[in-house]
Amino acid sequence: MLTAVALSLMTSLLPAAAQCESLRTLARPNTTVTGAELVPAAPAAGQALAMPAYCRVRAVVKPVPDSQITVEVWMPAENWNGKFQAVGNGGWAGNLSLPAMREALRAGYATASTDTGHQGAQGGAAFALGHPEKVTDFAYRAVHEMTMMAKATVAAYYERPARLSYFNGCSTGGRQGMMEAQRFPGDYDGIVAGAPVYNMIRLSASQVQRQVESLETPARRLPPGKITLLANAVLAACDARDGVTDGFLSDPERCEFKPETLACKAADGPGCLTAPQIETVTRAYSTMKTKTGESVYPGSAIGFEAGLRMPDAPLELHFSPFRDIAHQDAKWDPMSFDLEADLALGLKHGGSIEANDPNLAAFKARGGKLLLWHGWADPGPAPANTIAYVKGVERTLGGSQDTWLRLFMLPGVGHCGGGRGPDDADFMDALDRWREAGTAPARIDASRVTNGSVELTRPLCPYPQVARYKGTGSTNEAANFVCAAN
């Protein structure tokens, strides 16, 4: 038997339920609504946080015959903040980003996600074989179609459009956000783009080249113990240079560590690196180049060493664009990879995936805000690559653009999180205050949380500023640091 409280809650949501179910007949070009129902509120249970009641709309969008773009839109039944937040994907997508949607919904946003036009292929691009239109969907079309469909759905449900629209993503999601700013500057008022793989084909080319080199020449490989040796040597050389010994580098660009300092004096042993192993580390720090000297992709930042990858075979995540998009051959052998030829072929057939246009004049002119962030210890997309994009925008538009574009570097943080540094930061809150109240983020305090406990807090600073210890107070508290010129 329902309690009086439960019955009252259900009764209060009846209008919202009816309004939600009416969206089954929402008319949109090339769109089929496959479901619309009110999902009741759910209390916290175990590791799962409480969820508010929301209207869940499911749809399939087919802008061209070979498209099959799945979209979901979730809208709070009560206490909507009047804003819309779309969330991005990871890897090669292939699914909805449900955890990010839940986080946005709990913050009061209407939210949406897409599988980008294919199912279950996060680790590779097999979906692209024989389907060039699905490459276009993954590259940019699916997110734009999701955005248009979601905005119309939000306006129909609440009988008014969202006051502000934001995009929030990391890795592939970061690339998606940058693509939106470049191709569809009117879609979003603000974008958070973390660790963006904005030139995905070039990143994958550099990764496959390094993996093939280490597999063809086993002497170049570093076993786990030597990776730890390298990581500890870097910390010993540079950790304390910022005035705090905390297990990560706050200013990797000022670290002048040379891997040659670990060179074996005689025979190979666990406490030194051989000449081929030193070459591996040196190349990991260096820009990958073709035989003619063309830059392909920057190297990793000093301080990433704990994440140095030595896979036993080339990773599908990175060789897939050459197998499935460049060669379009499911039997292509990644060990046959040729940097110059395969990179050129990948860009020929998959260049639409790259979001590397620095001309964001239209996004800037409509008042858009772009907040970029990247972990200094990222072993995948290079921090220097994101820095290079910001500098490219500045060159294109003429000087500093920090009134609408800011980059925050996270010391000791890996790819989209993890590592020894502070990786828990509310970038969306900073973006919202920037766009709505005009308060540009001068610093964003971040935390490192372990087993539910906050171990340290530290300010993240607009690049190229860095966090400097004031000299007094706990080094685990952000209040004792200031953002200062580098």
Secondary structure by P-SEA (a helix, b strand, c coil): cccaaaaaaaaaaaaaaaaaaaccccccccccccbbbbbcccccccccccccbbbbbbbccccccccbbbbbbbbbccccccbbbbbbccccccccaaaaaaaaaaaccccccccccccccccccccccccaaaaaaaacaaaaaaaaaaaaaaaaaacccccbbbbbbccaaaaaaaaaaacccccccbbbbcccccaaaaaaaaaaaaaaaaaacccccccaaaaaaaaaaaaaacccccccccccccccccccccccccccccccccccccaaaaaaaaaaacccccccccccbbbbccccccccccccccccccccccccccccccccccccccaaaaaaaaaacccccccccccaaaaaaabbbbbbbbbcccccccaaaaaaaaaaaaaaacccccccbbbbbbcccccccccccccccaaaaaaaaaaaccccccbbbbbbbccccccbbbbbccccbbbbbccccccccccccccccc
